[in-house]
Amino acid sequence: MRRVTAIPFVVLCVMGVFANLPVLGQQPEGQRKILNRVIPQYPDLARQTKLAGTVKIVATVAPNGSVKSVQTVGGNPVLLKAAQDAIYKWKWAPAAQESKELVELRIHPE
């Protein structure tokens, strides 16, 4: 009886390992050079509360280096909009295909 219950466990473990492997032809994250960075505008609410923090965003970058979309991975909600607005203005080096770039911004008072 133990073998029957162990088989699904083994199958799930193997599936978990293969789920994290990169797809052939897919560019790894974070491999493109950033040509132009824009510093986020420090939000007024953050200034009033002396809030600082780190925001993590995954930017989908088009082959021409412009940002197509952003997805927030983590960070304080008060700082997110400023980080997203800034990243949309960033420019990466051109590449053969679209890529996903992990960006980590530390936002603090000037």
N, C-alpha and C positions, 0 to 999 in steps of 0.2 A: 504494500500500500504506500510506503514511503517513496518509491520510485515514481509513482503516478503524480504525487504532489510536488515532487522535485522538478519534474520536466517543465511545467509552466514557469517555474521560478528561473530555470536556466534559460529558457527561451526569452523571457523578459529581460534578463541581464544582457544577453547577446544583442537584443534589439536596442537596448540603451547604449551600448558601446558603438554600434553602427550608426545610430541616429546623430551622434556628434561628429562623425567624419565629414570633411568638406566634400562638396559636390565637385566632380571633375570639371575643370574649366572655370570654376568660380574663383574670383580674386579674393584672397584673404582680407579680413578687416584690417584697417589701419595701415595700409601699405602705400598710400598715395601721399605725395608731398603737398603740404599746404603752402600756397603761393601768397595768399592774402588773408589775414585774420582781422576781424573787427572786434574791438573790446565791448562787452555788454554795458549798456547804460544801467547804472546802479539805481534800482527802483526807489521812489520816494518813501514807500512804506518800509522798506528795508532800512533806509537811512534813519527814519524816525525810531525804529526799534534797534538800531545798530546791529542788524542781522548780517551775517556773512555765512558763506557755505559753498559747497561744491555741487555742481549740477552735471549729471552724466546724460549724454544724448547720443543716439545713433543717427548719423546723417546719411541719407541715400544721395550719393553724388553721381551725376550724369557723366557720360564719357567726356564731355567738354569741360568738366571741372566745376560746374555750378551745382548748387544744392537743390535737389528735387523735393525732398521731404525730410522731416526730422521726427524722431520718436524719442520721447523722454524715457530714460532708464531709471533715473533716481535724482533726488534733490529736493530742496525746499520749494513748495509751490509758489512762494512769494518771488523767488528768483528765476523760476522756469521761463516765463515769458521773455524776460530780458535776454536770457541765454539763447532761446530759440530765435528771437529777432536778430541777434548778432550772427548766429551760425548761418542763417539764410543769406547773409552778405559775404560769407567766406568764399574763397576760390581755391580749388585744388588743381594740381597738375592734370593735364589731359591724360586719358587712358583709353584702352581699346574697348572697355566695357564699363557699365555701371558698377559701383562698389558701395559697400557699407563701411562707414568710418566712425569709430567710437571716439567721441570728444568728451573730455572732462574739463570743465571750466570752474575755476575758483573765483567766486564773486564776492567782493569785499568793498568797504567804503574807500573812496579815493584818498 
